[in-house]
Each structure stands twice: as C-alpha cells, then as structure tokens.
Amino acid sequence: MFRIGEFSKIAQVSGRLLRYYDEIGLLSPGFTDPQTGYRYYSATQLPRLNRILVLKELGLSLEQITDLLAQDLPTEAFRGMLALRKAQIEQSLQEESARLRMVESRLDQLNAFGQVQEPDVVFKSVEAQPFLALREVLPDMPSVKRLVQIISNTVPVSVGPQLLGAITIVIHTPIYDPAEYDLEIGYVATGKVADCVQLPNDRVLTLRELPAVATMATFVHLGPVETSHRSYGLLAVALEKADYQIAGLGREVIMQLPTLGPDADAVIELQIPVIKKEQNLRA
C-alpha cells in the first residue's frame, strides 16, 4: 500500500483533496494506522478515484457523485459521460477560437480606420435566377456552416453539379442578431432542376426565382467567415462615398466553401442591392 503522499503522486491529485474526500466519506483510505493515524491507499482504489474525478469534471455535485457511485455503474457508462464532456469542450474551444479571430479582426479594423483604402467594389446588374433553396432561422454561425455543408454535400449529388451555380445565401434578418440568423440558403440553378430536393432531417429545398437587381454593390471577402464584418465595413465606405443607399435584401455568394482548420478561409462575394439617394428622394 502507499502512504497518502505517495498515492497523491501516483494519482496526480493533491493530498489535500484526498484528505477532504476521506472526511466526507467519498474515498476513504484502504487502511489507517490506529497508532500513527497515517493513511494508506491501494492501487485498486484508483478506478474509484478516477470515477470521482470524471463526475466532478462533468459538473456534478459531491452529493450527486456519491449517489452515482453507490449505483455501481459500469465503466462503459463513465466512458460515455467523459466522451460527451470531451465533445462539449471541443465545441467550446471552437467557439472561443472563433471569438478570438473576431476580436483580432476588430482590432485590425480599428488600426486601419482612417487609413486610405480603395476597396475593389463592383456595381453591376443581376438578372433573375432560379433558386433551389430553403429558408430557416438558425441560432448561431456554426449552425449556418453545418447547414451549408449539408447542402453542398447533398444537392449536387441529387441534382447534378453541371446544373448548379454557387451556393447563395439570402439574408432576411432585418437587424443583425448573432443568436438568430433568418436565412435562405441554396443553389442558383444554371439548368433545369427538380422543383424540390430532400435533405436529411426532413429539410426540403424548393425552387423559386431570385428577383433581378438593377444595381448590386459587390465586394469579394477572402478569409474566415467570422471576419466578414471587415469586408462589409469597406463596402459601406464605398457606398457612402458613391452616394448609394441599401435597397433590398443582401446576398452572400459562396465562391469557395470555408477550408478545414482553425482559419477556415472562404471566398464569398458580398452583394447588396442599392440605389442612388437622389433616386429614392424622387420616388
């Protein structure tokens, strides 16, 4: 058997924590010397200690941990709990990484403010186009990315890639809300396609027409989706300079899907319908 200091090194937990678990009856020493009071632990107690630490990591209270240990759950149950927690931590890390890129991008935008920049904004007319899409309100940007990925994996196989243009997103959200994206996502059709296409989870894309736009202000964003606000900012500067104002729903044409990895670069053409301010006054 091992004295408490030795066992703490083996288990990689503090002696203070082992003493506390002993006090509350969660993990008692295998043997306590009645004369010296020294605590001794056995290697056979490591599985119980690991179960305690797993449940603690999952956020359970000590009372809940005691109740679960009394049920003598199989190791597989604890393995499943830990795998779930691992997935939650990974998701949290991805979200924090996205927030970090957003902060860095905002700092870059602040540093660049006031500098002379001539964004490559193109004003063009856009014809009416068949649009095979679905409209859905999504809770966050990862959900948007997942739906775009599902559509890109499913629709070309069902329809045929030769009949499809780029994935396009029509932005119906009246006011930007990162917790509620009201979007219409699908493919612009370049040939005759079915009136509807089934996606997993009972989602269905239906065919409609994207209306023509007389003047569309466009700007190509290259980089992570989370930093598109920088490109929108440059586009806004160009619109004010040219005396244009927004006149309809914006679109995002995904020319290249985000790549895998922490940077997740994409190529997206930002599109905003505009009219000259004097035109709006006359109307």
Secondary structure as UniProt FT lines:
FT   STRAND          2..3
FT   HELIX           4..11
FT   HELIX           15..23
FT   TURN            24..25
FT   STRAND          31..32
FT   TURN            34..36
FT   STRAND          39..41
FT   HELIX           43..45
FT   HELIX           46..57
FT   TURN            58..59
FT   HELIX           62..70
FT   TURN            71..72
FT   HELIX           75..112
FT   TURN            113..114
FT   STRAND          122..126
FT   STRAND          129..138
FT   HELIX           141..159
FT   HELIX           161..163
FT   STRAND          164..171
FT   TURN            178..179
FT   STRAND          181..189
FT   STRAND          196..198
FT   HELIX           200..202
FT   STRAND          204..210
FT   STRAND          213..224
FT   HELIX           225..227
FT   HELIX           228..241
FT   TURN            242..243
FT   STRAND          244..246
FT   STRAND          251..256
FT   STRAND          265..276
FT   HELIX           277..282
//
